[in-house]
Amino acid sequence: MIEIDGSQQSGSGTIVRFALAFAAVCGEAVHVVNARARRAQPGLRPQHAAAVRACAELCGAEVEGAVVGSRELVFRPGGRVRGGRRAWDIGTAGSATMLALGVLPLACLADAPLEARISGGIFQDFAPSPFHLRHVLAPLLGRMGASVSVAVLRPGYVPAGAGLLELRVAPAARGLAALELAEPGALRAVRGVALASHLAERRVAERMALACETRLATRGIACAIERVEDEAASRPGAGLAVWAETATGCRLGADRAGALRRSAEAIGRQVADALLADLASGASVDRHLADQLVLFAALARGTTCYRVPADSEHLRTNLWLAGRFGARTRRDGARVEIEGLGLLPAPS
Protein backbone atom coordinates (compact mmCIF):
# COMPACT_ATOMS: atom_id res chain seq x y z
CA MET A 1 0.00 0.00 0.00
CA ILE A 2 1.38 3.37 -1.03
CA GLU A 3 1.39 5.94 1.78
CA ILE A 4 0.58 9.53 0.81
CA ASP A 5 0.92 12.34 3.33
CA GLY A 6 -1.61 14.97 2.33
CA SER A 7 0.19 17.64 4.36
CA GLN A 8 3.14 17.56 1.96
CA GLN A 9 3.67 19.98 -0.92
CA SER A 10 0.46 22.01 -1.54
CA GLY A 11 -1.46 20.15 1.17
CA SER A 12 -4.55 20.49 -1.03
CA GLY A 13 -7.41 18.39 -2.35
CA THR A 14 -5.47 17.87 -5.56
CA ILE A 15 -3.33 15.34 -3.72
CA VAL A 16 -6.43 13.33 -2.80
CA ARG A 17 -7.95 13.41 -6.29
CA PHE A 18 -4.81 12.56 -8.21
CA ALA A 19 -3.52 9.99 -5.72
CA LEU A 20 -6.74 8.04 -6.18
CA ALA A 21 -6.58 8.41 -9.96
CA PHE A 22 -3.05 7.00 -9.94
CA ALA A 23 -4.12 4.22 -7.58
CA ALA A 24 -7.08 3.23 -9.75
CA VAL A 25 -5.22 2.98 -13.06
CA CYS A 26 -2.06 1.47 -11.53
CA GLY A 27 -4.04 -1.05 -9.47
CA GLU A 28 -2.24 0.04 -6.30
CA ALA A 29 -3.88 0.44 -2.89
CA VAL A 30 -3.26 3.84 -1.36
CA HIS A 31 -3.47 5.20 2.18
CA VAL A 32 -3.88 8.98 2.43
CA VAL A 33 -3.31 10.72 5.76
CA ASN A 34 -3.58 14.39 6.70
CA ALA A 35 -5.93 15.06 3.79
CA ARG A 36 -6.03 18.77 2.92
CA ALA A 37 -4.01 19.50 6.06
CA ARG A 38 -2.89 22.92 4.84
CA ARG A 39 -6.35 24.24 4.04
CA ALA A 40 -8.53 26.44 6.26
CA GLN A 41 -10.98 23.54 6.64
CA PRO A 42 -8.82 20.39 6.72
CA GLY A 43 -10.25 17.06 5.69
CA LEU A 44 -12.49 16.14 2.78
CA ARG A 45 -15.11 18.62 1.60
CA PRO A 46 -18.20 17.45 -0.32
CA GLN A 47 -16.47 17.78 -3.70
CA HIS A 48 -13.53 15.64 -2.57
CA ALA A 49 -15.77 12.95 -1.07
CA ALA A 50 -17.76 12.90 -4.33
CA ALA A 51 -14.54 12.50 -6.33
CA VAL A 52 -13.48 9.58 -4.13
CA ARG A 53 -16.83 7.88 -4.66
CA ALA A 54 -16.69 8.47 -8.42
CA CYS A 55 -13.22 6.94 -8.74
CA ALA A 56 -14.31 4.01 -6.57
CA GLU A 57 -17.36 3.41 -8.76
CA LEU A 58 -15.25 3.33 -11.91
CA CYS A 59 -12.79 0.73 -10.61
CA GLY A 60 -14.88 -1.16 -8.03
CA ALA A 61 -12.69 0.02 -5.17
CA GLU A 62 -13.14 -0.62 -1.48
CA VAL A 63 -12.93 2.69 0.37
CA GLU A 64 -12.59 3.67 4.01
CA GLY A 65 -12.98 7.26 5.16
CA ALA A 66 -14.75 8.76 2.12
CA VAL A 67 -16.91 11.11 4.20
CA VAL A 68 -16.95 14.87 4.63
CA GLY A 69 -14.44 15.95 7.26
CA SER A 70 -12.30 12.82 7.06
CA ARG A 71 -8.55 13.42 7.13
CA GLU A 72 -7.62 9.83 6.40
CA LEU A 73 -8.78 7.37 3.78
CA VAL A 74 -7.87 3.99 2.32
CA PHE A 75 -8.55 3.20 -1.34
CA ARG A 76 -8.19 -0.36 -2.66
CA PRO A 77 -8.91 -0.66 -6.40
CA GLY A 78 -11.12 -3.63 -7.21
CA GLY A 79 -10.01 -4.37 -10.75
CA ARG A 80 -10.14 -2.90 -14.23
CA VAL A 81 -11.55 0.56 -14.84
CA ARG A 82 -15.01 0.44 -16.40
CA GLY A 83 -16.66 3.01 -18.59
CA GLY A 84 -20.39 3.31 -19.15
CA ARG A 85 -23.00 5.89 -18.22
CA ARG A 86 -22.57 7.59 -14.86
CA ALA A 87 -24.15 10.39 -12.84
CA TRP A 88 -22.44 12.09 -9.91
CA ASP A 89 -23.97 14.82 -7.76
CA ILE A 90 -21.67 16.78 -5.47
CA GLY A 91 -24.71 18.20 -3.68
CA THR A 92 -23.12 21.63 -3.18
CA ALA A 93 -21.40 24.28 -5.29
CA GLY A 94 -18.23 22.16 -5.13
CA SER A 95 -16.36 22.08 -8.42
CA ALA A 96 -17.79 19.76 -11.06
CA THR A 97 -14.82 20.53 -13.30
CA MET A 98 -12.36 19.37 -10.63
CA LEU A 99 -14.31 16.12 -10.28
CA ALA A 100 -14.20 15.73 -14.07
CA LEU A 101 -10.45 16.32 -14.05
CA GLY A 102 -10.06 13.71 -11.30
CA VAL A 103 -11.84 10.94 -13.21
CA LEU A 104 -10.41 11.82 -16.64
CA PRO A 105 -7.25 9.68 -16.23
CA LEU A 106 -9.42 6.68 -15.39
CA ALA A 107 -11.70 7.32 -18.34
CA CYS A 108 -8.73 7.59 -20.73
CA LEU A 109 -7.72 4.02 -19.79
CA ALA A 110 -11.15 2.47 -19.22
CA ASP A 111 -12.53 -0.66 -20.87
CA ALA A 112 -15.30 1.30 -22.65
CA PRO A 113 -16.33 4.89 -23.36
CA LEU A 114 -17.53 7.00 -20.44
CA GLU A 115 -20.58 9.26 -20.49
CA ALA A 116 -20.94 11.12 -17.21
CA ARG A 117 -23.16 13.92 -15.95
CA ILE A 118 -21.76 15.82 -12.98
CA SER A 119 -23.86 18.17 -10.86
CA GLY A 120 -22.28 20.96 -8.81
CA GLY A 121 -20.55 24.29 -9.32
CA ILE A 122 -19.35 24.99 -12.85
CA PHE A 123 -17.76 28.47 -12.74
CA GLN A 124 -15.74 29.49 -9.67
CA ASP A 125 -12.32 30.55 -8.47
CA PHE A 126 -9.58 27.97 -7.85
CA ALA A 127 -11.07 25.48 -10.31
CA PRO A 128 -10.61 24.99 -14.06
CA SER A 129 -13.16 26.53 -16.37
CA PRO A 130 -15.13 24.00 -18.43
CA PHE A 131 -14.02 25.98 -21.48
CA HIS A 132 -10.37 25.43 -20.55
CA LEU A 133 -11.01 21.69 -20.24
CA ARG A 134 -12.81 21.63 -23.58
CA HIS A 135 -10.60 23.89 -25.69
CA VAL A 136 -7.14 23.51 -24.10
CA LEU A 137 -6.76 20.19 -22.28
CA ALA A 138 -9.11 18.03 -24.39
CA PRO A 139 -7.40 18.71 -27.78
CA LEU A 140 -4.02 17.74 -26.30
CA LEU A 141 -5.48 14.55 -24.81
CA GLY A 142 -6.79 13.89 -28.32
CA ARG A 143 -3.21 14.00 -29.60
CA MET A 144 -2.29 11.56 -26.85
CA GLY A 145 -4.96 9.12 -28.06
CA ALA A 146 -8.12 9.78 -26.01
CA SER A 147 -11.18 11.58 -27.36
CA VAL A 148 -12.61 13.96 -24.74
CA SER A 149 -15.57 16.33 -24.90
CA VAL A 150 -16.88 18.62 -22.16
CA ALA A 151 -20.21 20.43 -22.37
CA VAL A 152 -22.00 22.79 -20.00
CA LEU A 153 -25.63 21.67 -19.92
CA ARG A 154 -26.52 24.16 -17.19
CA PRO A 155 -24.21 26.74 -15.62
CA GLY A 156 -23.88 26.70 -11.84
CA TYR A 157 -22.36 29.26 -9.49
CA VAL A 158 -21.55 29.66 -5.80
CA PRO A 159 -23.16 29.41 -3.35
CA ALA A 160 -26.00 27.29 -4.79
CA GLY A 161 -24.21 25.23 -7.43
CA ALA A 162 -26.93 23.31 -9.30
CA GLY A 163 -24.92 23.31 -12.52
CA LEU A 164 -24.69 20.32 -14.85
CA LEU A 165 -21.59 19.26 -16.76
CA GLU A 166 -21.42 16.48 -19.34
CA LEU A 167 -18.17 14.57 -19.82
CA ARG A 168 -17.69 12.11 -22.69
CA VAL A 169 -14.49 10.13 -23.12
CA ALA A 170 -13.45 7.51 -25.66
CA PRO A 171 -10.43 5.71 -24.14
CA ALA A 172 -7.01 5.62 -25.77
CA ALA A 173 -7.10 2.27 -27.57
CA ARG A 174 -3.34 1.68 -27.23
CA GLY A 175 -2.80 3.72 -24.10
CA LEU A 176 -1.83 7.37 -23.92
CA ALA A 177 1.09 8.52 -26.07
CA ALA A 178 3.71 11.03 -24.94
CA LEU A 179 3.30 14.66 -25.95
CA GLU A 180 6.07 16.75 -27.51
CA LEU A 181 5.57 20.45 -26.77
CA ALA A 182 9.18 21.60 -26.69
CA GLU A 183 8.63 24.91 -28.51
CA PRO A 184 5.62 27.24 -28.35
CA GLY A 185 5.70 28.27 -32.01
CA ALA A 186 4.07 31.29 -33.65
CA LEU A 187 0.63 32.38 -32.52
CA ARG A 188 -2.08 31.36 -34.99
CA ALA A 189 -5.42 32.26 -33.38
CA VAL A 190 -7.01 33.37 -30.12
CA ARG A 191 -10.64 32.61 -29.35
CA GLY A 192 -12.87 32.71 -26.32
CA VAL A 193 -16.28 32.49 -24.69
CA ALA A 194 -17.95 35.05 -22.42
CA LEU A 195 -20.94 33.52 -20.67
CA ALA A 196 -23.35 35.36 -18.37
CA SER A 197 -26.49 34.02 -16.70
CA HIS A 198 -29.48 36.30 -16.02
CA LEU A 199 -27.32 39.38 -16.63
CA ALA A 200 -28.35 40.42 -20.13
CA GLU A 201 -29.65 43.82 -18.99
CA ARG A 202 -26.25 44.65 -17.52
CA ARG A 203 -24.48 43.45 -20.69
CA VAL A 204 -21.97 41.49 -18.61
CA ALA A 205 -20.98 39.03 -21.36
CA GLU A 206 -20.43 41.87 -23.83
CA ARG A 207 -18.45 43.96 -21.32
CA MET A 208 -16.17 41.06 -20.31
CA ALA A 209 -15.50 40.16 -23.93
CA LEU A 210 -14.90 43.72 -25.10
CA ALA A 211 -12.50 44.51 -22.25
CA CYS A 212 -10.51 41.35 -23.01
CA GLU A 213 -10.45 41.94 -26.76
CA THR A 214 -9.39 45.55 -26.28
CA ARG A 215 -6.53 44.64 -23.94
CA LEU A 216 -5.25 41.94 -26.32
CA ALA A 217 -5.51 44.34 -29.26
CA THR A 218 -3.05 46.71 -27.56
CA ARG A 219 -0.48 43.92 -27.98
CA GLY A 220 -1.44 43.34 -31.60
CA ILE A 221 -3.46 40.19 -30.92
CA ALA A 222 -6.86 39.76 -32.53
CA CYS A 223 -9.31 37.70 -30.49
CA ALA A 224 -12.78 36.42 -31.39
CA ILE A 225 -14.87 35.94 -28.24
CA GLU A 226 -18.34 34.42 -28.43
CA ARG A 227 -20.96 36.16 -26.27
CA VAL A 228 -23.43 33.77 -24.59
CA GLU A 229 -26.50 34.94 -22.66
CA ASP A 230 -27.82 32.12 -20.47
CA GLU A 231 -31.18 31.82 -18.71
CA ALA A 232 -30.94 28.18 -17.54
CA ALA A 233 -28.83 28.71 -14.39
CA SER A 234 -30.53 28.87 -11.01
CA ARG A 235 -28.92 32.22 -10.18
CA PRO A 236 -26.92 35.01 -11.85
CA GLY A 237 -23.25 34.43 -12.58
CA ALA A 238 -20.62 34.71 -15.27
CA GLY A 239 -17.37 33.33 -16.61
CA LEU A 240 -14.84 34.28 -19.29
CA ALA A 241 -12.27 32.05 -20.96
CA VAL A 242 -9.85 32.57 -23.85
CA TRP A 243 -7.38 30.22 -25.48
CA ALA A 244 -4.55 30.52 -27.98
CA GLU A 245 -3.42 28.04 -30.63
CA THR A 246 0.12 28.04 -32.05
CA ALA A 247 1.79 26.75 -35.19
CA THR A 248 3.40 23.87 -33.26
CA GLY A 249 0.08 22.64 -31.86
CA CYS A 250 0.42 24.21 -28.43
CA ARG A 251 -2.62 25.55 -26.59
CA LEU A 252 -2.57 28.09 -23.81
CA GLY A 253 -5.62 29.44 -22.02
CA ALA A 254 -6.76 31.81 -19.29
CA ASP A 255 -10.08 32.18 -17.50
CA ARG A 256 -11.86 33.97 -14.68
CA ALA A 257 -15.22 33.49 -12.96
CA GLY A 258 -17.54 36.31 -12.01
CA ALA A 259 -17.89 37.24 -8.35
CA LEU A 260 -19.61 39.83 -6.18
CA ARG A 261 -18.06 43.29 -6.65
CA ARG A 262 -15.80 41.98 -9.45
CA SER A 263 -16.57 44.11 -12.47
CA ALA A 264 -16.99 42.67 -15.95
CA GLU A 265 -14.24 44.96 -17.24
CA ALA A 266 -11.82 43.81 -14.54
CA ILE A 267 -12.49 40.18 -15.45
CA GLY A 268 -11.80 40.89 -19.11
CA ARG A 269 -8.52 42.67 -18.38
CA GLN A 270 -7.35 40.02 -15.89
CA VAL A 271 -7.96 37.19 -18.35
CA ALA A 272 -6.15 39.03 -21.13
CA ASP A 273 -3.20 39.86 -18.88
CA ALA A 274 -2.85 36.24 -17.71
CA LEU A 275 -2.78 34.96 -21.28
CA LEU A 276 -0.35 37.68 -22.38
CA ALA A 277 2.01 36.87 -19.49
CA ASP A 278 2.08 33.16 -20.31
CA LEU A 279 2.62 33.82 -24.02
CA ALA A 280 5.42 36.30 -23.28
CA SER A 281 7.22 33.77 -21.07
CA GLY A 282 8.02 31.51 -24.03
CA ALA A 283 6.08 28.65 -22.46
CA SER A 284 4.39 25.94 -24.52
CA VAL A 285 1.61 25.45 -21.90
CA ASP A 286 -0.27 27.86 -19.67
CA ARG A 287 0.09 28.07 -15.89
CA HIS A 288 -2.84 25.69 -15.27
CA LEU A 289 -2.12 23.18 -18.03
CA ALA A 290 1.43 22.93 -16.65
CA ASP A 291 0.22 20.94 -13.64
CA GLN A 292 -2.83 19.32 -15.27
CA LEU A 293 -0.72 17.53 -17.89
CA VAL A 294 1.55 15.88 -15.32
CA LEU A 295 -0.86 13.07 -14.46
CA PHE A 296 -1.63 12.14 -18.07
CA ALA A 297 2.04 12.32 -19.08
CA ALA A 298 2.94 10.07 -16.14
CA LEU A 299 0.55 7.39 -17.43
CA ALA A 300 1.64 7.63 -21.07
CA ARG A 301 4.28 5.66 -22.97
CA GLY A 302 7.41 7.61 -23.79
CA THR A 303 8.65 10.96 -22.51
CA THR A 304 6.48 14.06 -22.54
CA CYS A 305 8.20 17.44 -22.52
CA TYR A 306 6.94 21.01 -22.35
CA ARG A 307 7.94 24.47 -21.17
CA VAL A 308 6.11 26.10 -18.26
CA PRO A 309 5.56 29.85 -17.77
CA ALA A 310 6.59 29.76 -14.09
CA ASP A 311 7.09 27.50 -11.13
CA SER A 312 3.99 26.74 -9.07
CA GLU A 313 3.04 24.82 -5.96
CA HIS A 314 0.56 22.68 -7.90
CA LEU A 315 3.19 21.77 -10.51
CA ARG A 316 5.67 20.74 -7.83
CA THR A 317 2.95 18.77 -6.04
CA ASN A 318 1.86 16.83 -9.11
CA LEU A 319 5.44 16.01 -10.10
CA TRP A 320 6.08 14.77 -6.56
CA LEU A 321 2.92 12.66 -6.66
CA ALA A 322 3.81 11.17 -10.06
CA GLY A 323 7.15 10.12 -8.60
CA ARG A 324 5.45 8.37 -5.70
CA PHE A 325 3.79 6.06 -8.24
CA GLY A 326 6.93 5.32 -10.23
CA ALA A 327 7.04 7.93 -13.01
CA ARG A 328 10.35 9.70 -13.58
CA THR A 329 10.24 13.49 -13.76
CA ARG A 330 12.88 16.13 -14.45
CA ARG A 331 12.95 19.93 -14.23
CA ASP A 332 15.54 22.05 -16.00
CA GLY A 333 14.51 25.66 -15.61
CA ALA A 334 11.24 26.06 -17.50
CA ARG A 335 11.54 22.67 -19.19
CA VAL A 336 9.59 19.73 -17.72
CA GLU A 337 10.17 16.12 -18.77
CA ILE A 338 8.02 13.21 -17.62
CA GLU A 339 8.89 9.62 -18.45
CA GLY A 340 5.57 7.83 -18.36
CA LEU A 341 4.62 4.40 -17.05
CA GLY A 342 3.20 3.25 -20.39
CA LEU A 343 -0.04 1.88 -18.94
CA LEU A 344 -2.43 0.08 -21.26
CA PRO A 345 -6.22 0.53 -21.20
CA ALA A 346 -8.35 -2.02 -19.38
CA PRO A 347 -9.38 -4.96 -21.65
CA SER A 348 -12.94 -4.66 -22.89
PyMOL commands that set and color helices and strands:
alter all, ss='L'
color gray80, all
select helices_A, chain A and resi 13-26+46-59+96-108+130-144+200-202+204-217+264-280+289-299+313-324
alter helices_A, ss='H'
color red, helices_A
select strands_A, chain A and resi 2-5+30-33+62-64+73-76+84-89+114-120+147-154+163-170+180-181+187-197+224-230+237-246+251-257+303-307+328-332+335-339
alter strands_A, ss='S'
color yellow, strands_A
deselect
rebuild
show_as cartoon
